[in-house]
Amino acid sequence: MSVKDRVNILVVDDQPAKVLTYELILKELDENLITAGSAREAFDRLLKHDFALVLIDVGLPDLDGFQLASMMREHPRYEKTPIIFVSAIHLTDFDRLRGYESGAVDYVPVPIVPEILRAKVKVFIDLYRAKRELQRMNEALEDRVRQRTAELQASNDRLAESEERLRLAGDAAQFGTYDFDAVTGRIHCSPQLKHLIGLPVEDDEEMSLEVFLRLVHEEERDAVRECLLGKRRARDDRHHLEFRIIRPDESVAWLLDRGRAFFGDGEQPELLTRVMGTVLDVTERKQTEERQLLLMAELDHRVKNILANVSAIARLSSRRIGTVDEFVRALDARIQAIARAHSMLREDNWTGISLQSYLSELLDPFVASKAANIAFTGEEIWLKPKAAQSLVLVFHELATNAAKYGALSVPEGKVSVSWVRDRETGPEGVKLVWAESGGPPVDVFCGKGLRPDRDPRREPGAWRQSRTSVHTRRRDLLPERSARTDDQGTAEPECDDAPAPGQGGGQFALQRLPHPGRRG
């Protein structure tokens, strides 16, 4: 036994011979024996050491053993330390009773039987060792509990911090999480996911699978059910699904689900146990994709229309053209007119354009530098892009004809363009009037087309009958319009069933009034 493991025994006796006797009797126990010759010395030893047992002689010079024992019991540190009284003179029952009342655990008379004293001391030493070991184990257990408690608290703190980061990330990215228990059929939704699907965030109750599926649009309901209840899908059992949700307020949202399925181990590897994932609101992206598809379809339609217009312009320009240079100039002028209309509409983001601004910009190349030879009169009317594109060639040809053969071909000539709302052409009709004055005399043109390509003054009677039609493919922009020329030389393009003027469409009647010098 090492010195470290030896326990302390205090012997309090003022007679050295008796102390030597105790040492000889207890030597076999191989413990650390400490002696004191008086009560004062005993207190000094007690303050410096811990003792497994105290042997006290009742007859001490300063205080008797009973008083020393009573004082020890009053101190918290020694109130449970075993005390054995040894006496050669105080042997009455009263003395024994007094000894037990003062806190002794035994009362040994003199002469001492060595074996009995040694056995009693050994019992208390073993009890002390067991108590000290138990105390050491309790302290180790308490230390372990404190350590595990600290580790658990740190783990809880990290978990709470991780959950807070996940919550903040979910709030920032606007995604929610779910946990589906395939065994119970219940789904736990995060507060952000409940917000996405329109459920109360403060309600922490789990929902059943059927309740959740009732919120899913019927066209995607089977796909969502397959993801949550389907068999093993791939090596990593992950899924990626976009579906619509119908909120309690009947609004529709697109959600993107990225999740993973977990299956059983051992004997049931195909048994679905759990599905977890994240859900992101992609409604804005889906709407953007739909708008892009719509824009692509509209762009495709417009490109086809432009190519059809270019083809038609090319065929028109090739009629009655004497040389290639004349054809190129006529084709380029018409394409440039369409380009100007396109630029004007682009500046207004293809929302439409004022009729007066549209005509001013379109006819600006024909305006004389020093004379206001073209005037516009009419109330504010708004043209939609389709109507503006449809009218561009009409006014270009009118202006071109006027510049070649009509009022704009002479310095004193004037052109007046006016428009009024005309109920005769429809409930919301508009009549456009192109009037020329001050130009050379003309005759009625009998051919077909947007303009005569030969000088009508060389072909009298040419302005007899003319019909010009402009067709559009969308009724909400500008419907079919036709122009009839009667014997008086008035051309009236008409249209039916059109949108309201001032809203980008409308019904139009276009009159071309010849200047006063016309020959009948």
VOGU-3710 file (C-alpha; in Angstrom, 3 decimals, decimal comma):
1> msvkdrvnil> 0,000/0,000/0,000  1,435/3,379/-0,980  1,775/6,283/1,396  -0,840/8,079/-0,620  -3,409/5,408/0,193  -2,738/5,302/3,945  -5,347/6,915/6,183  -4,760/8,986/9,313  -5,628/7,819/12,844  -5,481/10,345/15,701
11> vvddqpakvl> -4,532/9,080/19,193  -5,165/11,629/21,992  -3,451/10,564/25,289  -1,157/12,334/27,671  0,685/9,147/28,722  3,559/8,181/26,335  3,442/4,519/27,440  -0,176/4,169/26,402  0,575/5,907/23,098  3,368/3,394/22,481
21> tyelilkeld> 0,920/0,586/23,213  -1,499/1,941/20,577  1,294/2,112/18,039  2,242/-1,505/18,622  -1,358/-2,722/18,460  -2,195/-0,798/15,255  1,129/-1,336/13,508  -0,243/-4,324/11,567  -2,822/-2,092/9,927  0,001/-0,081/8,321
31> enlitagsar> -1,822/3,202/8,662  -0,567/6,683/9,501  -0,806/7,107/13,302  -0,730/10,723/14,607  -0,573/11,471/18,362  -1,600/14,414/20,574  -0,905/14,827/24,338  -3,764/17,247/25,094  -7,037/18,591/23,725  -5,270/21,702/22,421
41> eafdrllkhd> -2,778/19,586/20,464  -5,631/17,436/19,202  -7,409/20,489/17,749  -4,168/21,564/16,129  -3,850/18,137/14,436  -7,532/18,151/13,401  -7,138/21,468/11,661  -4,205/20,163/9,602  -5,335/16,650/8,656  -8,356/14,514/7,886
51> falvlidvgl> -8,768/11,434/10,119  -10,581/8,194/9,602  -10,803/7,581/13,389  -9,981/9,327/16,684  -8,956/7,391/19,833  -9,407/9,594/22,938  -8,383/8,952/26,512  -11,144/10,183/28,820  -8,769/11,625/31,410  -6,865/14,473/29,702
61> pdldgfqlas> -4,993/17,202/31,585  -6,787/20,282/30,150  -10,165/19,001/28,973  -11,602/15,578/29,523  -12,360/13,348/26,569  -16,107/13,985/26,819  -15,646/17,735/26,374  -13,225/17,229/23,457  -15,707/14,939/21,709  -18,576/17,401/22,232
71> mmrehpryek> -16,522/20,242/20,744  -15,586/18,084/17,726  -19,243/17,271/17,046  -20,050/20,976/16,992  -17,665/21,475/14,050  -19,217/20,565/10,625  -15,976/19,045/9,424  -15,775/16,480/12,281  -19,392/15,966/13,230  -19,363/12,516/11,577
81> tpiifvsaih> -15,767/11,430/12,404  -15,825/8,132/14,425  -14,614/8,500/18,071  -13,591/5,632/20,368  -13,123/6,360/24,071  -10,422/4,451/25,979  -10,495/4,678/29,814  -9,060/2,864/32,796  -11,012/4,680/35,555  -14,337/5,864/34,048
91> ltdfdrlrgy> -15,933/2,469/33,670  -19,424/2,903/35,071  -22,574/2,719/32,997  -23,041/6,446/33,540  -19,604/7,079/32,028  -20,413/4,907/29,039  -23,750/6,685/28,559  -22,047/10,042/28,785  -19,488/8,923/26,209  -22,127/7,854/23,714
101> esgavdyvpv> -24,055/11,085/24,287  -20,943/13,120/23,500  -20,673/11,404/20,103  -18,559/8,287/20,622  -19,182/5,176/18,586  -17,512/2,828/21,121  -16,179/2,744/24,648  -13,141/0,507/25,268  -12,034/-0,249/28,866  -8,483/-0,857/29,997
111> pivpeilrak> -6,813/-3,335/29,929  -7,149/-3,349/26,125  -7,466/-6,554/24,170  -5,252/-5,872/21,116  -7,215/-8,039/18,687  -10,539/-6,430/19,643  -9,197/-2,871/19,378  -7,441/-3,689/16,099  -10,611/-5,198/14,626  -12,750/-2,251/15,650
121> vkvfidlyra> -10,247/0,236/14,215  -10,032/-1,761/10,984  -13,803/-1,672/10,584  -13,880/2,094/10,805  -10,872/2,422/8,505  -12,614/0,273/5,877  -15,754/2,334/6,241  -13,714/5,491/5,841  -12,029/4,144/2,716  -15,365/3,058/1,266
131> krelqrmnea> -16,861/6,444/2,084  -13,893/8,235/0,578  -14,081/6,069/-2,569  -17,792/6,679/-2,806  -17,206/10,372/-2,396  -14,522/10,257/-5,065  -16,912/8,433/-7,395  -19,637/10,963/-6,660  -17,267/13,800/-7,400  -16,176/12,111/-10,651
141> ledrvrqrta> -19,812/11,519/-11,547  -20,650/15,115/-10,777  -17,708/16,249/-12,871  -18,873/14,001/-15,698  -22,409/15,276/-15,359  -21,179/18,858/-15,402  -19,023/18,089/-18,430  -21,865/16,351/-20,271  -24,230/19,136/-19,299  -21,797/21,691/-20,666
151> elqasndrla> -21,365/19,649/-23,849  -25,137/19,267/-24,190  -25,633/22,970/-23,624  -22,954/23,779/-26,187  -24,578/21,339/-28,607  -27,969/22,926/-27,987  -26,454/26,354/-28,495  -24,889/25,240/-31,786  -28,172/23,643/-32,838  -30,085/26,790/-31,931
161> eseerlrlag> -27,530/28,881/-33,810  -27,758/26,554/-36,805  -31,555/26,709/-36,725  -31,391/30,486/-36,481  -29,012/30,635/-39,466  -31,337/28,331/-41,376  -34,315/30,498/-40,434  -32,542/33,692/-41,463  -31,402/32,063/-44,702  -34,951/30,864/-45,313
171> daaqfgtydf> -36,337/34,331/-44,655  -33,723/35,906/-46,925  -34,086/33,362/-49,729  -37,812/32,849/-49,046  -37,623/29,068/-48,950  -39,261/26,689/-46,526  -38,470/23,180/-45,320  -40,591/20,097/-44,698  -40,189/16,704/-43,051  -42,588/13,954/-44,094
181> davtgrihcs> -42,863/10,875/-41,857  -43,947/8,069/-44,184  -44,797/5,812/-41,240  -47,325/8,182/-39,635  -48,242/10,043/-42,822  -47,711/13,431/-41,151  -45,824/16,417/-42,576  -43,999/18,989/-40,485  -43,712/22,336/-42,280  -41,435/25,177/-41,291
191> pqlkhliglp> -43,012/28,594/-40,619  -41,618/29,919/-43,917  -43,224/27,042/-45,857  -46,546/27,666/-44,120  -46,250/31,292/-45,186  -45,595/30,200/-48,786  -48,678/27,980/-48,912  -50,866/30,509/-47,105  -51,310/28,755/-43,738  -51,030/30,413/-40,293
201> veddeemsle> -47,366/30,610/-39,303  -48,085/30,442/-35,565  -49,833/27,049/-35,947  -47,150/24,466/-35,104  -49,377/21,445/-35,605  -48,339/18,881/-38,206  -50,695/18,169/-41,112  -51,628/14,947/-42,811  -50,523/14,115/-46,340  -54,073/14,346/-47,697
211> vflrlvheee> -54,555/17,828/-46,248  -51,346/18,964/-47,894  -52,228/17,380/-51,239  -55,563/19,205/-51,265  -53,585/22,444/-51,523  -51,693/21,200/-54,600  -53,118/21,955/-58,042  -54,938/18,926/-59,399  -52,700/18,742/-62,485  -49,569/18,258/-60,349
221> rdavrecllg> -51,166/16,432/-57,404  -50,237/12,943/-58,616  -46,624/14,002/-59,242  -46,306/15,394/-55,707  -47,863/12,242/-54,276  -45,384/10,139/-56,251  -42,457/12,128/-54,855  -43,642/11,664/-51,275  -44,868/8,079/-51,501  -43,157/6,701/-54,602
231> krrarddrhh> -40,601/3,946/-54,777  -36,848/4,380/-54,927  -36,224/6,825/-57,758  -32,473/6,938/-58,205  -29,207/6,008/-56,615  -29,298/9,017/-54,284  -33,129/9,074/-53,978  -33,316/12,797/-54,711  -36,109/14,583/-56,527  -36,670/17,937/-58,206
241> lefriirpde> -40,250/19,024/-58,868  -42,106/22,205/-59,768  -45,798/22,349/-58,933  -48,598/24,807/-58,298  -50,219/25,414/-54,941  -53,672/26,913/-54,434  -53,689/28,957/-51,251  -56,767/29,307/-49,040  -57,333/32,792/-50,531  -57,492/31,071/-53,983
251> svawlldrgr> -54,261/32,672/-55,190  -51,940/30,381/-57,164  -48,194/30,076/-56,564  -45,493/28,012/-58,248  -43,201/26,110/-55,862  -39,908/24,329/-56,495  -39,338/21,251/-54,342  -35,860/19,781/-53,912  -35,858/16,813/-51,552  -34,518/13,402/-50,690
261> affgdgeqpe> -36,201/10,159/-49,648  -34,858/7,896/-46,905  -35,519/4,155/-46,884  -35,228/1,388/-44,328  -32,117/-0,678/-43,679  -31,560/-4,385/-43,328  -34,491/-6,586/-44,257  -36,670/-3,788/-45,734  -34,424/-1,612/-47,924  -37,384/-0,572/-50,104
271> lltrvmgtvl> -39,508/0,662/-47,198  -39,878/4,443/-47,361  -39,437/5,968/-43,924  -38,882/9,676/-44,430  -38,783/12,458/-47,035  -37,134/15,809/-46,360  -36,631/18,808/-48,601  -36,747/22,523/-49,245  -39,432/24,463/-51,087  -38,818/27,737/-52,949
281> dvterkqtee> -41,391/30,130/-54,366  -40,681/30,416/-58,114  -43,899/32,163/-59,102  -42,064/35,236/-60,383  -39,692/33,093/-62,461  -42,564/31,113/-63,972  -44,381/34,333/-64,837  -41,194/35,644/-66,412  -40,866/32,443/-68,454  -44,473/32,788/-69,596
291> rqlllmaeld> -43,853/36,402/-70,584  -40,725/35,341/-72,458  -42,685/32,697/-74,340  -45,336/35,272/-75,141  -42,697/37,749/-76,273  -41,030/35,106/-78,406  -44,356/34,272/-80,022  -45,056/37,975/-80,552  -41,568/38,523/-81,935  -41,999/35,574/-84,267
301> hrvknilanv> -45,332/36,979/-85,403  -43,887/40,447/-85,954  -40,867/39,151/-87,837  -43,155/37,190/-90,121  -45,290/40,280/-90,626  -42,227/42,403/-91,378  -40,954/39,873/-93,890  -44,418/39,679/-95,454  -44,545/43,476/-95,619  -41,094/43,644/-97,187
311> saiarlssrr> -42,127/41,041/-99,731  -45,319/42,944/-100,500  -43,447/46,236/-100,753  -40,918/44,646/-103,103  -43,679/43,347/-105,367  -45,470/46,712/-105,243  -42,307/48,625/-105,995  -41,507/46,408/-108,983  -44,745/47,318/-110,759  -44,464/49,852/-113,540
321> igtvdefvra> -40,845/50,631/-112,622  -38,706/51,492/-115,588  -35,182/50,995/-114,191  -33,418/49,210/-111,371  -32,434/52,525/-109,778  -36,091/53,591/-109,615  -36,985/50,260/-108,035  -34,235/50,599/-105,411  -35,273/54,153/-104,543  -38,967/53,240/-104,245
331> ldariqaiar> -38,246/50,131/-102,162  -35,807/51,971/-99,890  -38,248/54,842/-99,308  -41,026/52,470/-98,230  -38,732/50,429/-95,981  -37,409/53,634/-94,399  -40,997/54,714/-93,679  -41,678/51,434/-91,864  -38,378/51,804/-89,989  -39,351/55,295/-88,792
341> ahsmlrednw> -42,662/53,963/-87,481  -40,827/51,120/-85,741  -38,406/53,574/-84,094  -41,257/55,743/-82,848  -42,996/52,757/-81,296  -39,785/51,507/-79,744  -39,200/54,860/-78,042  -42,602/54,463/-76,372  -41,841/50,828/-75,421  -44,434/49,580/-77,912
351> tgislqsyls> -47,298/50,908/-75,795  -48,749/53,071/-78,578  -48,323/56,579/-79,897  -50,280/59,784/-80,334  -51,777/60,077/-83,838  -50,536/63,644/-84,287  -47,004/62,806/-83,100  -47,043/59,767/-85,336  -48,039/61,749/-88,466  -45,653/64,616/-87,667
361> elldpfvask> -42,688/62,271/-87,444  -43,740/60,158/-90,413  -44,317/63,102/-92,781  -41,401/65,172/-91,554  -39,246/64,388/-94,660  -41,950/65,976/-96,869  -42,189/69,230/-94,911  -40,629/72,197/-96,700  -37,786/73,848/-94,824  -39,269/77,376/-94,897
371> aaniaftgee> -42,984/76,768/-95,369  -45,562/74,959/-93,278  -46,870/72,978/-96,228  -48,402/70,166/-94,101  -50,916/70,916/-91,318  -52,544/68,565/-88,792  -55,898/69,060/-87,104  -57,751/66,775/-84,686  -58,305/65,742/-81,101  -55,953/63,500/-79,135
381> iwlkpkaaqs> -56,188/59,913/-80,382  -53,891/57,101/-79,331  -52,787/54,416/-81,789  -51,713/50,955/-80,764  -48,566/49,536/-82,403  -50,484/47,390/-84,863  -52,560/50,328/-86,104  -49,454/52,499/-86,454  -47,671/49,827/-88,486  -50,715/49,324/-90,686
391> lvlvfhelat> -51,117/53,020/-91,574  -47,479/53,805/-92,268  -47,502/52,834/-95,942  -50,867/54,516/-96,523  -49,549/57,921/-95,489  -46,171/57,298/-97,094  -47,807/56,644/-100,465  -50,135/59,617/-100,088  -47,188/61,873/-99,274  -45,078/60,391/-102,070
401> naakygalsv> -47,837/60,898/-104,618  -48,366/64,428/-103,375  -44,646/65,129/-103,695  -44,472/63,731/-107,227  -47,783/64,712/-108,747  -49,852/66,624/-106,179  -49,763/69,609/-103,873  -46,284/68,959/-102,503  -44,787/69,006/-105,988  -45,057/72,809/-106,201
411> pegkvsvswv> -43,881/75,444/-103,682  -47,346/76,901/-103,128  -49,039/73,547/-102,535  -50,525/72,657/-99,144  -51,600/69,405/-97,483  -54,042/69,251/-94,589  -54,455/66,079/-92,536  -57,416/66,079/-90,151  -59,313/63,508/-88,143  -62,608/63,429/-86,309
421> rdretgpegv> -64,621/60,803/-84,520  -67,165/59,438/-86,967  -70,124/57,449/-85,641  -71,232/56,587/-89,160  -68,286/54,233/-89,649  -68,987/52,487/-86,356  -69,828/53,102/-82,714  -66,290/54,325/-82,093  -65,122/55,250/-85,574  -62,541/57,816/-86,629
431> klvwaesggp> -62,410/59,529/-90,038  -59,058/60,643/-91,409  -59,087/63,299/-94,182  -56,128/63,993/-96,494  -56,785/67,253/-98,378  -54,460/68,861/-100,956  -54,646/72,395/-102,326  -52,574/74,607/-104,584  -51,130/71,768/-106,653  -51,331/70,913/-110,380
441> pvdvfcgkgl> -54,606/69,551/-111,788  -55,048/65,750/-111,780  -57,488/63,269/-113,261  -59,111/60,184/-111,805  -56,834/57,111/-111,741  -58,356/53,827/-112,955  -55,566/51,414/-111,969  -54,987/49,430/-108,747  -52,393/49,987/-106,043  -51,478/52,368/-103,297
451> rpdrdprrep> -50,342/55,021/-105,741  -50,125/55,653/-109,511  -46,633/55,082/-110,854  -47,241/57,051/-114,028  -48,174/60,667/-114,239  -52,004/60,704/-114,259  -51,937/63,972/-116,181  -50,708/61,948/-119,187  -53,589/59,484/-118,872  -56,887/61,328/-118,605
461> gawrqsrtsv> -59,678/59,407/-116,949  -57,287/57,178/-115,022  -58,811/58,133/-111,588  -62,124/56,403/-112,134  -62,246/53,384/-109,863  -59,766/52,404/-107,160  -59,992/50,026/-104,197  -57,293/49,692/-101,592  -57,517/47,263/-98,663  -55,336/46,995/-95,556
471> htrrrdllpe> -55,769/43,857/-93,451  -54,580/43,121/-89,919  -54,457/39,777/-88,119  -55,450/41,024/-84,622  -58,841/42,590/-84,108  -57,742/44,398/-80,983  -55,303/46,579/-82,959  -56,859/47,650/-86,239  -59,367/45,629/-88,253  -59,815/45,405/-92,017
481> rsartddqgt> -60,233/48,735/-93,733  -61,039/49,450/-97,380  -60,941/52,538/-99,561  -63,507/53,185/-102,264  -63,107/55,935/-104,819  -66,280/57,285/-106,343  -66,725/59,409/-109,435  -66,028/62,507/-107,348  -62,473/61,309/-106,604  -63,044/60,641/-102,858
491> aepecddapa> -61,316/57,592/-101,336  -62,884/56,284/-98,086  -61,094/53,353/-96,421  -63,626/51,894/-93,959  -63,337/49,363/-91,127  -65,785/47,614/-88,824  -65,767/46,165/-85,326  -62,635/47,914/-84,028  -61,391/48,951/-80,580  -62,195/52,354/-79,225
501> pgqgggqfal> -60,295/55,345/-80,607  -57,893/56,831/-78,164  -57,106/53,313/-76,928  -54,865/52,257/-79,795  -57,456/50,972/-82,210  -60,643/52,259/-83,695  -62,600/52,392/-86,897  -61,213/54,659/-89,548  -62,602/56,214/-92,729  -59,852/57,781/-94,840
511> qrlphpgrrg> -60,822/60,443/-97,378  -58,462/61,680/-100,066  -59,771/64,988/-101,363  -58,233/66,141/-104,682  -57,177/69,725/-105,010  -59,560/72,137/-106,742  -57,770/71,889/-110,068  -58,987/68,303/-110,757  -60,401/67,590/-114,199  -63,685/65,621/-114,190
//
